[in-house]
């Protein structure tokens, strides 16, 4: 049974997601919006890979909207379908 659990975890994709922007306010994001409304910036094979890129982006762009990003598993119940941000990926 353990191998089945491992196989299920291996099939999970991780999304680096950014909340939608607040109209007219630079770098302000609507973090309270449901995850189904967030923008998918990229996808990864593991949480570790997603978090590593997120950390690197935060270091490269301190104080930017990327600070509000999250790594979300594709099987998260509150996630319907992420939208791909135009021009990314």
C-alpha positions as a Markdown table, in Angstrom:
| # | Residue | x | y | z |
|---|---|---|---|---|
| 1 | Unk | 0.0 | 0.0 | 0.0 |
| 2 | Unk | 2.9 | 2.4 | 0.6 |
| 3 | Unk | 4.0 | 2.2 | -3.0 |
| 4 | Unk | 0.5 | 3.3 | -4.1 |
| 5 | Unk | 0.7 | 6.4 | -1.8 |
| 6 | Unk | 4.2 | 7.2 | -3.2 |
| 7 | Unk | 2.9 | 6.8 | -6.8 |
| 8 | Unk | 0.0 | 9.1 | -6.1 |
| 9 | Unk | 2.4 | 11.8 | -4.7 |
| 10 | Unk | 4.7 | 11.5 | -7.6 |
| 11 | Unk | 1.8 | 12.3 | -10.0 |
| 12 | Unk | 1.0 | 15.6 | -8.3 |
| 13 | Unk | 2.1 | 18.7 | -10.2 |
| 14 | Unk | 2.9 | 21.9 | -8.3 |
| 15 | Unk | 1.8 | 25.3 | -9.5 |
| 16 | Unk | 3.5 | 28.6 | -8.7 |
| 17 | Unk | 0.6 | 30.9 | -8.4 |
| 18 | Unk | 0.1 | 34.6 | -8.0 |
| 19 | Unk | -3.1 | 36.3 | -6.7 |
| 20 | Unk | -5.0 | 38.5 | -9.1 |
| 21 | Unk | -3.9 | 42.2 | -9.1 |
| 22 | Unk | -5.9 | 44.9 | -7.3 |
| 23 | Unk | -7.1 | 47.5 | -9.8 |
| 24 | Unk | -5.0 | 50.7 | -9.8 |
| 25 | Unk | -2.7 | 49.7 | -6.9 |
| 26 | Unk | 0.8 | 48.7 | -8.0 |
| 27 | Unk | 2.2 | 45.4 | -6.5 |
| 28 | Unk | -1.1 | 45.0 | -4.5 |
| 29 | Unk | -2.6 | 41.5 | -4.9 |
| 30 | Unk | -6.0 | 40.2 | -3.9 |
| 31 | Unk | -4.8 | 37.4 | -1.7 |
| 32 | Unk | -8.3 | 36.7 | -0.3 |
| 33 | Unk | -9.6 | 35.6 | -3.8 |
| 34 | Unk | -10.2 | 31.8 | -4.2 |
| 35 | Unk | -7.2 | 29.9 | -5.7 |
| 36 | Unk | -9.3 | 29.2 | -8.8 |
| 37 | Unk | -8.9 | 33.0 | -9.6 |
| 38 | Unk | -5.1 | 33.1 | -9.1 |
| 39 | Unk | -2.8 | 33.1 | -12.1 |
| 40 | Unk | -0.5 | 30.2 | -12.7 |
| 41 | Unk | 3.0 | 31.4 | -13.4 |
| 42 | Unk | 4.6 | 28.0 | -13.9 |
| 43 | Unk | 4.4 | 24.3 | -13.0 |
| 44 | Unk | 6.8 | 21.9 | -11.4 |
| 45 | Unk | 7.3 | 18.2 | -10.7 |
| 46 | Unk | 7.8 | 18.7 | -7.0 |
| 47 | Unk | 7.1 | 21.1 | -4.1 |
| 48 | Unk | 10.8 | 21.5 | -3.5 |
| 49 | Unk | 11.4 | 22.7 | -7.1 |
| 50 | Unk | 8.5 | 25.1 | -6.9 |
| 51 | Unk | 9.6 | 26.6 | -3.5 |
| 52 | Unk | 13.2 | 26.9 | -4.8 |
| 53 | Unk | 12.1 | 29.0 | -7.7 |
| 54 | Unk | 9.7 | 31.0 | -5.6 |
| 55 | Unk | 12.5 | 31.8 | -3.1 |
| 56 | Unk | 14.8 | 32.8 | -5.9 |
| 57 | Unk | 12.2 | 35.1 | -7.4 |
| 58 | Unk | 11.5 | 36.8 | -4.1 |
| 59 | Unk | 15.3 | 37.3 | -3.6 |
| 60 | Unk | 15.6 | 38.8 | -7.1 |
| 61 | Unk | 12.5 | 41.0 | -6.7 |
| 62 | Unk | 12.2 | 42.0 | -3.1 |
| 63 | Unk | 9.0 | 43.9 | -2.2 |
| 64 | Unk | 7.3 | 43.0 | -5.4 |
| 65 | Unk | 4.0 | 41.1 | -5.9 |
| 66 | Unk | 5.9 | 37.8 | -6.1 |
| 67 | Unk | 6.0 | 38.0 | -2.3 |
| 68 | Unk | 2.3 | 37.0 | -2.3 |
| 69 | Unk | 2.9 | 33.9 | -4.5 |
| 70 | Unk | 2.3 | 30.4 | -3.3 |
| 71 | Unk | 3.2 | 26.8 | -4.4 |
| 72 | Unk | -0.1 | 24.9 | -4.7 |
| 73 | Unk | -0.5 | 21.1 | -5.4 |
| 74 | Unk | -2.6 | 20.3 | -8.5 |
| 75 | Unk | -4.8 | 18.2 | -6.3 |
| 76 | Unk | -5.7 | 21.0 | -3.8 |
| 77 | Unk | -9.5 | 20.8 | -3.3 |
| 78 | Unk | -9.9 | 24.6 | -3.5 |
| 79 | Unk | -8.2 | 24.7 | -6.9 |
| 80 | Unk | -10.5 | 24.3 | -9.8 |
| 81 | Unk | -8.3 | 25.2 | -12.8 |
| 82 | Unk | -5.5 | 27.7 | -12.7 |
| 83 | Unk | -5.4 | 30.3 | -15.5 |
| 84 | Unk | -2.2 | 30.6 | -17.4 |
| 85 | Unk | -0.9 | 34.2 | -17.3 |
| 86 | Unk | -0.7 | 35.5 | -20.8 |
| 87 | Unk | 2.9 | 35.7 | -22.0 |
| 88 | Unk | 4.2 | 33.4 | -19.3 |
| 89 | Unk | 5.3 | 29.7 | -19.7 |
